[in-house]
């Protein structure tokens, strides 16, 4: 019986980071206020390191292949953000990711999420978001099930975007801190 060829030292998990940011308007396009990148984009040498590698480690640990993880979920997992200093400067890392995207040095799914959908992915997985209808004064409450619906819809857009090939994380990526199996 022949032995299988050894695979990569670290298995590739198709996990994605979703993060909201200041809106921008590409020439002739709608508002872009939320972006999805392959987790491996955090290992790009033009992303602040070792912060990007540490965030990558937190992002992929214990995830399912194909999972889209909002930055707010990481914040929730890091005790509401109090432990971010142990991991890294997420603000600089996301700014670096946006610059990579604008320079076409990695692929991304750029989205213009409606206000409520964006609020849902910016809040933690168990949070409620409230909105008031300005004409009727009615109060609307959106919760975890609505957030899941938004993530499912983002997943549909991602599947369509990746129909030809997966999101490219860039070239010259640094090695991850830990093997995905080590979680």
C-alpha positions as CSV (number, residue, x, y, z in Angstrom):
1,X,0.0,0.0,0.0
2,X,1.4,3.4,-1.0
3,X,1.6,6.3,1.4
4,X,-0.4,9.4,0.5
5,X,1.6,12.4,-0.6
6,X,2.2,14.7,2.3
7,X,-0.1,17.7,2.2
8,X,0.6,21.3,3.2
9,X,2.0,21.7,6.7
10,X,-1.1,23.7,7.6
11,X,-4.5,22.7,6.2
12,X,-6.3,25.4,4.3
13,X,-9.6,26.3,5.8
14,X,-12.0,28.4,3.7
15,X,-12.8,30.7,6.5
16,X,-13.6,34.4,5.8
17,X,-13.4,37.6,7.8
18,X,-16.3,40.1,7.4
19,X,-15.7,43.6,8.5
20,X,-17.5,46.9,8.2
21,X,-15.6,50.1,7.5
22,X,-16.1,53.7,6.5
23,X,-18.0,53.8,3.3
24,X,-16.3,54.5,0.0
25,X,-17.6,54.9,-3.5
26,X,-15.6,53.3,-6.3
27,X,-16.0,55.2,-9.6
28,X,-19.6,54.9,-10.8
29,X,-20.5,52.2,-8.2
30,X,-22.7,52.0,-5.1
31,X,-21.5,52.6,-1.6
32,X,-19.1,49.9,-0.2
33,X,-19.3,49.7,3.6
34,X,-18.5,46.0,4.4
35,X,-15.9,43.6,3.0
36,X,-15.3,39.9,3.1
37,X,-11.7,38.5,2.7
38,X,-10.2,35.1,2.9
39,X,-8.8,34.5,6.4
40,X,-5.3,33.9,4.8
41,X,-5.3,37.6,3.7
42,X,-4.5,38.4,7.3
43,X,-1.1,36.7,6.6
44,X,-0.1,39.1,3.9
45,X,3.2,40.8,4.6
46,X,1.6,44.3,3.9
47,X,-0.8,43.7,6.8
48,X,0.5,44.8,10.2
49,X,2.3,41.8,11.7
50,X,2.3,39.9,14.0
51,X,-1.2,41.3,14.6
52,X,-2.6,39.9,11.3
53,X,-1.2,36.5,12.1
54,X,-2.6,36.6,15.6
55,X,-6.0,37.7,14.3
56,X,-5.8,34.9,11.7
57,X,-5.2,32.4,14.5
58,X,-8.2,33.6,16.4
59,X,-10.3,33.7,13.3
60,X,-9.8,30.1,12.1
61,X,-9.6,28.4,15.5
62,X,-12.6,26.0,15.8
63,X,-14.4,27.3,12.7
64,X,-16.2,25.3,10.0
65,X,-15.0,25.4,6.4
66,X,-16.8,28.2,4.6
67,X,-17.7,30.0,7.8
68,X,-18.0,33.8,7.5
69,X,-16.9,35.4,10.7
70,X,-17.8,39.0,11.4
71,X,-15.1,41.0,13.2
72,X,-17.7,41.7,15.9
73,X,-17.9,38.0,16.6
74,X,-14.2,38.0,17.4
75,X,-14.7,41.1,19.6
76,X,-17.5,39.2,21.4
77,X,-15.2,36.2,21.8
78,X,-12.5,38.5,23.2
79,X,-14.6,39.4,26.2
80,X,-16.4,42.3,24.4
81,X,-13.1,43.6,23.0
82,X,-11.2,43.9,26.3
83,X,-8.7,41.2,25.2
84,X,-8.0,42.8,21.7
85,X,-4.7,44.2,23.0
86,X,-3.5,40.6,23.6
87,X,-4.3,39.7,20.0
88,X,-3.6,42.8,17.9
89,X,-4.6,46.2,16.5
90,X,-7.7,45.2,14.5
91,X,-8.2,48.8,13.3
92,X,-4.8,49.0,11.6
93,X,-5.1,45.4,10.3
94,X,-8.5,46.2,8.6
95,X,-7.1,49.5,7.2
96,X,-4.2,47.5,5.8
97,X,-6.6,45.0,4.3
98,X,-8.6,47.7,2.6
99,X,-5.4,49.1,1.1
100,X,-4.5,45.6,-0.2
101,X,-7.9,45.4,-1.8
102,X,-7.7,48.8,-3.4
103,X,-4.2,47.9,-4.7
104,X,-5.6,44.6,-6.1
105,X,-3.1,42.7,-4.0
106,X,-5.8,40.3,-2.7
107,X,-9.4,39.5,-3.6
108,X,-12.4,40.6,-1.7
109,X,-16.2,40.6,-1.7
110,X,-17.1,44.3,-1.4
111,X,-20.7,44.9,-0.2
112,X,-22.9,47.9,0.3
113,X,-25.1,46.4,3.1
114,X,-28.3,48.2,4.1
115,X,-28.2,50.1,7.4
116,X,-29.9,47.4,9.5
117,X,-27.9,44.5,8.0
118,X,-24.7,46.4,8.6
119,X,-25.7,47.1,12.2
120,X,-26.5,43.4,12.7
121,X,-23.0,42.3,11.6
122,X,-21.4,45.1,13.6
123,X,-23.0,43.9,16.8
124,X,-22.2,40.7,18.6
125,X,-23.9,37.4,17.8
126,X,-26.4,37.7,20.7
127,X,-27.1,41.4,20.5
128,X,-30.4,43.0,19.5
129,X,-30.6,46.0,17.2
130,X,-33.5,48.5,17.5
131,X,-34.8,50.7,14.8
132,X,-37.6,53.2,14.8
133,X,-39.9,53.8,11.8
134,X,-39.7,57.6,11.4
135,X,-43.2,57.8,9.9
136,X,-45.2,55.6,12.3
137,X,-42.9,55.7,15.4
138,X,-43.1,51.9,15.5
139,X,-40.1,50.2,17.1
140,X,-38.5,47.2,15.3
141,X,-36.2,44.8,17.1
142,X,-33.8,42.6,15.2
143,X,-31.9,39.8,16.9
144,X,-29.6,36.9,16.4
145,X,-31.9,35.1,13.9
146,X,-31.9,38.3,11.7
147,X,-28.1,38.4,11.9
148,X,-27.9,34.8,10.8
149,X,-30.1,35.7,7.8
150,X,-27.7,38.5,6.8
151,X,-24.7,36.1,7.0
152,X,-26.5,33.6,4.9
153,X,-27.2,36.2,2.3
154,X,-23.6,37.3,2.4
155,X,-22.7,33.7,1.9
156,X,-24.8,33.5,-1.2
157,X,-23.0,36.6,-2.6
158,X,-19.7,35.0,-1.7
159,X,-20.6,31.7,-3.4
160,X,-21.6,33.6,-6.5
161,X,-18.3,35.6,-6.4
162,X,-16.3,32.5,-6.0
163,X,-18.1,30.5,-8.7
164,X,-14.9,30.6,-10.9
165,X,-12.3,30.5,-8.1
166,X,-12.0,31.2,-4.4
167,X,-11.0,34.6,-3.1
168,X,-7.3,35.0,-3.6
169,X,-5.6,36.0,-0.3
170,X,-2.5,37.5,-2.1
171,X,1.0,36.3,-2.7
172,X,4.0,35.9,-0.4
173,X,1.8,35.1,2.6
174,X,3.5,34.5,6.0
175,X,3.1,31.2,7.7
176,X,0.3,31.0,10.3
177,X,1.1,31.1,14.0
178,X,-0.4,27.7,14.7
179,X,-1.7,24.8,12.7
180,X,-5.5,24.9,12.4
181,X,-5.5,21.4,14.0
182,X,-3.9,22.8,17.1
183,X,-7.2,24.5,18.2
